Amino acid sequence: MYLVISQIAFLWFVAPPLGSFTALLSFISLFRMLDTFDSAMNCHFLYYYMVTNYTNPLTLTGPW
């Protein structure tokens, strides 16, 4: 996702189309923040279930 957003930003700065610069900048910033948050949560979940609770398989049957 970072690659796609970075390519959009690069293409915008090379040849900006007619339109609102702040709208595109907000769009890119929002998606980068969401992608960063998603990556952080994935790392947290993987660490929690695969490292912290390695010998405790009952955590997988937790409250879903």
C-alpha positions as protocol buffer text, in pm:
chain_id: "A"
residue {
  index: 1
  type: MET
  ca { x: 0 y: 0 z: 0 }
}
residue {
  index: 2
  type: TYR
  ca { x: 289 y: 236 z: 76 }
}
residue {
  index: 3
  type: LEU
  ca { x: 423 y: 183 z: -272 }
}
residue {
  index: 4
  type: VAL
  ca { x: 94 y: 274 z: -438 }
}
residue {
  index: 5
  type: ILE
  ca { x: 46 y: 586 z: -226 }
}
residue {
  index: 6
  type: SER
  ca { x: 408 y: 689 z: -279 }
}
residue {
  index: 7
  type: GLN
  ca { x: 370 y: 650 z: -655 }
}
residue {
  index: 8
  type: ILE
  ca { x: 56 y: 863 z: -652 }
}
residue {
  index: 9
  type: ALA
  ca { x: 236 y: 1132 z: -453 }
}
residue {
  index: 10
  type: PHE
  ca { x: 538 y: 1122 z: -687 }
}
residue {
  index: 11
  type: LEU
  ca { x: 323 y: 1148 z: -998 }
}
residue {
  index: 12
  type: TRP
  ca { x: 134 y: 1436 z: -842 }
}
residue {
  index: 13
  type: PHE
  ca { x: 451 y: 1634 z: -779 }
}
residue {
  index: 14
  type: VAL
  ca { x: 596 y: 1559 z: -1123 }
}
residue {
  index: 15
  type: ALA
  ca { x: 284 y: 1657 z: -1318 }
}
residue {
  index: 16
  type: PRO
  ca { x: 4 y: 1790 z: -1097 }
}
residue {
  index: 17
  type: PRO
  ca { x: -339 y: 1758 z: -1256 }
}
residue {
  index: 18
  type: LEU
  ca { x: -602 y: 2025 z: -1233 }
}
residue {
  index: 19
  type: GLY
  ca { x: -759 y: 1992 z: -894 }
}
residue {
  index: 20
  type: SER
  ca { x: -716 y: 2045 z: -529 }
}
residue {
  index: 21
  type: PHE
  ca { x: -369 y: 1985 z: -386 }
}
residue {
  index: 22
  type: THR
  ca { x: -493 y: 1974 z: -27 }
}
residue {
  index: 23
  type: ALA
  ca { x: -750 y: 1706 z: -108 }
}
residue {
  index: 24
  type: LEU
  ca { x: -487 y: 1476 z: -255 }
}
residue {
  index: 25
  type: LEU
  ca { x: -244 y: 1546 z: 27 }
}
residue {
  index: 26
  type: SER
  ca { x: -515 y: 1465 z: 282 }
}
residue {
  index: 27
  type: PHE
  ca { x: -604 y: 1148 z: 93 }
}
residue {
  index: 28
  type: ILE
  ca { x: -242 y: 1031 z: 87 }
}
residue {
  index: 29
  type: SER
  ca { x: -186 y: 1121 z: 452 }
}
residue {
  index: 30
  type: LEU
  ca { x: -500 y: 938 z: 561 }
}
residue {
  index: 31
  type: PHE
  ca { x: -408 y: 619 z: 377 }
}
residue {
  index: 32
  type: ARG
  ca { x: -50 y: 625 z: 504 }
}
residue {
  index: 33
  type: MET
  ca { x: -173 y: 665 z: 863 }
}
residue {
  index: 34
  type: LEU
  ca { x: -425 y: 383 z: 821 }
}
residue {
  index: 35
  type: ASP
  ca { x: -164 y: 157 z: 664 }
}
residue {
  index: 36
  type: THR
  ca { x: 84 y: 233 z: 942 }
}
residue {
  index: 37
  type: PHE
  ca { x: -180 y: 162 z: 1206 }
}
residue {
  index: 38
  type: ASP
  ca { x: -273 y: -164 z: 1034 }
}
residue {
  index: 39
  type: SER
  ca { x: 92 y: -274 z: 1019 }
}
residue {
  index: 40
  type: ALA
  ca { x: 146 y: -190 z: 1384 }
}
residue {
  index: 41
  type: MET
  ca { x: -162 y: -385 z: 1491 }
}
residue {
  index: 42
  type: ASN
  ca { x: -57 y: -685 z: 1281 }
}
residue {
  index: 43
  type: CYS
  ca { x: 287 y: -681 z: 1445 }
}
residue {
  index: 44
  type: HIS
  ca { x: 129 y: -653 z: 1788 }
}
residue {
  index: 45
  type: PHE
  ca { x: -113 y: -943 z: 1729 }
}
residue {
  index: 46
  type: LEU
  ca { x: 157 y: -1164 z: 1584 }
}
residue {
  index: 47
  type: TYR
  ca { x: 392 y: -1091 z: 1873 }
}
residue {
  index: 48
  type: TYR
  ca { x: 117 y: -1152 z: 2129 }
}
residue {
  index: 49
  type: TYR
  ca { x: 3 y: -1485 z: 1989 }
}
residue {
  index: 50
  type: MET
  ca { x: 332 y: -1621 z: 1852 }
}
residue {
  index: 51
  type: VAL
  ca { x: 586 y: -1504 z: 2111 }
}
residue {
  index: 52
  type: THR
  ca { x: 416 y: -1414 z: 2438 }
}
residue {
  index: 53
  type: ASN
  ca { x: 169 y: -1702 z: 2435 }
}
residue {
  index: 54
  type: TYR
  ca { x: 380 y: -1957 z: 2249 }
}
residue {
  index: 55
  type: THR
  ca { x: 311 y: -2237 z: 2498 }
}
residue {
  index: 56
  type: ASN
  ca { x: -47 y: -2135 z: 2575 }
}
residue {
  index: 57
  type: PRO
  ca { x: -275 y: -2256 z: 2293 }
}
residue {
  index: 58
  type: LEU
  ca { x: -587 y: -2169 z: 2494 }
}
residue {
  index: 59
  type: THR
  ca { x: -540 y: -1801 z: 2406 }
}
residue {
  index: 60
  type: LEU
  ca { x: -652 y: -1885 z: 2054 }
}
residue {
  index: 61
  type: THR
  ca { x: -992 y: -1989 z: 2190 }
}
residue {
  index: 62
  type: GLY
  ca { x: -1031 y: -1655 z: 2370 }
}
residue {
  index: 63
  type: PRO
  ca { x: -1321 y: -1413 z: 2346 }
}
residue {
  index: 64
  type: TRP
  ca { x: -1404 y: -1370 z: 1979 }
}
